[in-house]
Amino acid sequence: MDGKKGIVFAGGLIGIIAVLLVFFGNPPNMGFCIACFLRDTAGAVGLHRAEAVQYIRPEIIGLVLGAFFISHKNKEFESRGGSAPFTRFMLGMVVMIGALIFLGCPLRMVLRLGGGDLNAIFGMIGFVLGIFVGVQFLNRGFNLKRNYKMHGIEGYIFPAVNVGLLVLLLTAPAFVFFSEKGPGSLTAPVIISLIAGLIVGALAQKTRLCMVGGTRDMILFKDNYLLIGFVSIIVFSFITNLIFGYFNLGFNNQPIAHTDGLWNFLGMALVGWGSVLLGGCPLRQLILSGEGNTDSVVSIMGMLVGAGISHNFGLASSTAGATSNGKIAVIICFIFLGIISYFNSDNLPKTTTE
C-alpha cells in the first residue's frame, strides 16, 4: 500500500467504515472520534462521572491492536521512549481540552465536514492556523529531544492494557460505568466496532496517516501525500453519507455539535498547535502507541486525564456552546503552548541559562 494510491484507498476506506459504524449504532457523525472515544473510556473507568459519556470504546482498542499486529508483521515494532515525558503528558491534556471545546478530534472534524456540518469549517480554519503556528516553532528548532530504545517489555504494556480493557468491556463488572443515555449509550456492536478499529489501525500504521501531518508536511516540504489521505476521508464519507441519507448540510441541528464559530476555531487551533508539538494528531499517537512508542502512550495518558478534567471541571462544550470555564481554560492552554514552544526552540534567543 505504498504511494498516493495507497493513501487514497486507506482514507477512502476509513471514511466508509466511519459512516458504517454510524449505521450500526454509533452517534451521528461520530463513526470515529479519538478524543470522544478516549473521553468515553475515561468515564467508563471512573475518571469522570458525566453519565452521558461513559463506555469502553472497542474502536480505540482495535486501533491500538491493529497497529500492534501490523507493525509486528512488518518488523516495525520497537520499544522506544524517554523524550520529555511530562511535557508530552501536559500537551496531551491540552489537545484533549481543545478537542472537547470543539466537540471532536481532527478525524471527527473531517467526518463532520463529510456529513455536511458547516460548523466544522471554523474548526478546520483554526486547525490549519494552529498547525501553521506550530510549524513556525519547528522551523526555529523546536524539539522535545530524542527518545531511546527501551527494554522490549515497555512497548508491550499499552497493547496489554487495551486487551485488559476489552476484557472489562465484555465482562462489564459493576465498577465499570456504562451510559444509559446520551452519546455514550449509542454504540455499534462490540465485534463490529473492534473489527473496524483493527482495520483502521492497520491502515493508519501502514500509510502513516495523520490529520496533522498532512498540513504540516505541505507547509514544510510541499509534500501532499498525507494531505491526500485527509481529503480522501472527507470525499468518501460524504459519498457514503449521501448513500445512507445521513448528509445534512448546514450549521444548525447538527448532531453533537455547537454553532459558536469562535470557540470551534480556537478549540481546534489548540489541537493543531499542540499536536504539531507532539509530532502527530490523537489518531497518530494511538498508532504509535501500538508500535511500541511509550512517548505516545504518555501523550494518550495525558488525553485521558484531560478528558476527566474537562468534564469534572466543566470545561467541555455542549450543544449550547463553550462554557465560561472552558473559555478560560483555552486561554491558559494557549499561554502554556507558547511557553513550551519558546523554551524548546533551540534557535530562539533565551534570557535564561539552559
Secondary structure as GFF3:
##gff-version 3
##sequence-region A 1 354
A	DSSP	alpha_helix	3	23	.	.	.	ID=ss1
A	DSSP	alpha_helix	34	44	.	.	.	ID=ss2
A	DSSP	alpha_helix	58	73	.	.	.	ID=ss3
A	DSSP	beta_strand	80	81	.	.	.	ID=ss4
A	DSSP	alpha_helix	85	102	.	.	.	ID=ss5
A	DSSP	alpha_helix	106	114	.	.	.	ID=ss6
A	DSSP	alpha_helix	119	138	.	.	.	ID=ss7
A	DSSP	beta_strand	148	149	.	.	.	ID=ss8
A	DSSP	alpha_helix	152	171	.	.	.	ID=ss9
A	DSSP	three_ten_helix	183	185	.	.	.	ID=ss10
A	DSSP	alpha_helix	190	207	.	.	.	ID=ss11
A	DSSP	alpha_helix	211	221	.	.	.	ID=ss12
A	DSSP	alpha_helix	225	244	.	.	.	ID=ss13
A	DSSP	alpha_helix	261	278	.	.	.	ID=ss14
A	DSSP	alpha_helix	282	290	.	.	.	ID=ss15
A	DSSP	alpha_helix	294	312	.	.	.	ID=ss16
A	DSSP	alpha_helix	324	343	.	.	.	ID=ss17
###
